[in-house]
Amino acid sequence: MPAIVRAFFMPIRPELIRKVIVMKYYSLLIKENGKWSPEFGDFDKETVEYERGDILEYSGHAARDLKIITTNGTQSAIDSKVAALNEKEEEKEMERFHDSNEDAACDLYLESRYPMDM
């Protein structure tokens, strides 16, 4: 049997299939007002890094306010990763408040999140 015909009947190794199907999607996140949100995304990491450089150069954002995350590219995967990062940020904020003064910190945190009308 010729080699070309034999290639069509050869089984494909599962690890090769997984590499082809699962592609990494890179999302550039920007942190504004303490919350992360997606700004740009692409399957090519270099493109996302280039965009990050442009934002650093022209927008005035600090490097600590930019983050590149990796997902499978679905909107739900991006949203869940962003939500997890925002949850972490809120936990850090609570810890900062608690470290300085527990009772006053809780009151200040609650007032900042739920202002009372007077």
C-alpha positions in Angstrom: 0.0 0.0 0.0 1.5 3.4 -0.9 2.5 5.7 2.0 -0.1 8.4 1.1 -3.0 5.9 1.4 -1.5 4.4 4.5 -1.4 7.8 6.2 -5.1 8.3 5.9 -5.8 5.1 7.8 -3.3 5.6 10.5 -4.9 6.3 13.9 -4.3 9.8 15.3 -2.7 10.0 18.7 -5.1 11.5 21.3 -2.4 13.9 22.6 -2.1 15.5 19.1 -5.8 16.0 18.9 -5.9 17.8 22.2 -3.1 20.1 21.1 -5.0 21.0 17.9 -8.4 21.5 19.5 -7.4 23.4 22.7 -5.9 26.8 21.7 -4.9 29.4 24.2 -6.7 32.7 24.0 -4.9 35.7 25.6 -6.9 38.5 27.1 -5.5 41.8 28.2 -7.2 43.1 31.3 -7.2 46.6 32.7 -7.8 47.5 36.3 -9.8 50.6 36.8 -11.4 51.7 40.1 -10.3 48.5 41.7 -12.0 46.2 39.1 -10.5 44.1 36.3 -12.1 44.2 32.9 -11.2 42.8 29.5 -9.7 45.3 27.1 -8.3 43.2 24.2 -7.9 39.6 23.2 -6.3 37.4 20.6 -5.0 33.9 20.0 -1.5 35.3 19.4 0.3 36.3 22.6 2.6 38.6 20.8 -0.3 40.7 19.5 -1.7 41.0 23.0 1.7 42.0 24.4 2.1 44.6 21.6 -1.3 46.0 22.6 -0.3 46.1 26.2 2.8 48.1 25.2 0.7 50.6 23.3 -1.6 51.0 26.3 1.4 51.5 28.6 2.9 54.1 26.3 -0.2 56.1 25.3 -2.9 55.7 28.0 -1.0 56.5 31.2 -2.0 53.2 32.9 0.6 51.7 35.2 2.0 48.2 34.5 0.4 47.0 37.7 -3.0 47.8 36.2 -2.5 45.6 33.2 -2.6 41.8 33.2 -2.7 39.1 30.5 -4.7 36.0 31.2 -5.0 32.8 29.3 -8.3 31.0 28.6 -9.8 28.7 26.0 -11.3 31.7 24.2 -15.0 31.3 25.2 -16.7 34.4 26.7 -17.8 32.4 29.7 -14.2 31.3 30.5 -13.0 34.9 30.2 -15.9 36.2 32.4 -15.3 33.6 35.1 -11.5 34.3 35.2 -12.2 38.0 35.5 -14.8 37.5 38.2 -12.3 35.4 40.2 -9.6 38.1 39.9 -12.1 40.7 41.0 -13.2 38.6 44.0 -9.5 38.3 45.0 -9.1 42.1 44.8 -12.1 42.6 47.0 -10.7 40.1 49.5 -7.4 42.0 49.5 -9.3 45.3 50.1 -11.1 43.7 53.1 -7.8 42.5 54.5 -6.3 46.0 54.3 -9.2 47.4 56.1 -9.1 44.7 58.8 -5.3 45.0 59.3 -5.6 48.7 60.3 -8.5 48.5 62.7 -11.1 45.8 62.6 -14.2 47.6 63.8 -13.5 50.9 62.1 -12.5 49.0 58.9 -15.7 47.1 58.6 -17.7 50.3 59.1 -15.7 52.2 56.6 -15.9 49.3 54.1 -19.7 49.0 54.5 -20.1 52.8 54.1 -17.9 52.8 51.0 -20.0 50.1 49.4 -23.4 51.1 50.7 -23.6 54.8 51.3 -26.5 55.9 53.4 -28.7 58.8 52.3 -29.1 61.6 54.8 
